């Protein structure tokens, strides 16, 4: 992080913490909700979904993939009482722009001989199908309670709207 970023972030945190009053919130999320979404900086889940501190677990990774978030989802559900998982992928996602073999080749060249072919970057070529795949992955998992509500959504980065793609209950 550049020196300017550090100064900006610490100043913003000082302003935020000066009036912070949420330190007493309970550990389990109030809405019993876990959201799995992409790490894309254009998507601000709390703002887009009307969430506040303590409302939900927000689990982020490249592409918002459920397989990559499984460890966190299990902890959220089994230890912290969440009863619903929402998967949100988004339009114009970088994960649509490359394949595993392409990234493997790039990494092989950059890291000279380190074998990276066994890394699955969970790329996808069809946005809506990736959402359906993630919902089905969770529904089919033996470590996810069959009582958990699971739905899949696409966030439109162009308009800020979400639309439902899949539901598995």
Secondary structure as GFF3:
##gff-version 3
##sequence-region A 1 169
A	DSSP	alpha_helix	3	18	.	.	.	ID=ss1
A	DSSP	beta_strand	33	38	.	.	.	ID=ss2
A	DSSP	alpha_helix	45	49	.	.	.	ID=ss3
A	DSSP	beta_strand	56	61	.	.	.	ID=ss4
A	DSSP	three_ten_helix	62	64	.	.	.	ID=ss5
A	DSSP	alpha_helix	66	78	.	.	.	ID=ss6
A	DSSP	beta_strand	84	90	.	.	.	ID=ss7
A	DSSP	three_ten_helix	94	96	.	.	.	ID=ss8
A	DSSP	alpha_helix	100	110	.	.	.	ID=ss9
A	DSSP	alpha_helix	127	140	.	.	.	ID=ss10
A	DSSP	beta_strand	149	155	.	.	.	ID=ss11
A	DSSP	beta_strand	162	168	.	.	.	ID=ss12
###
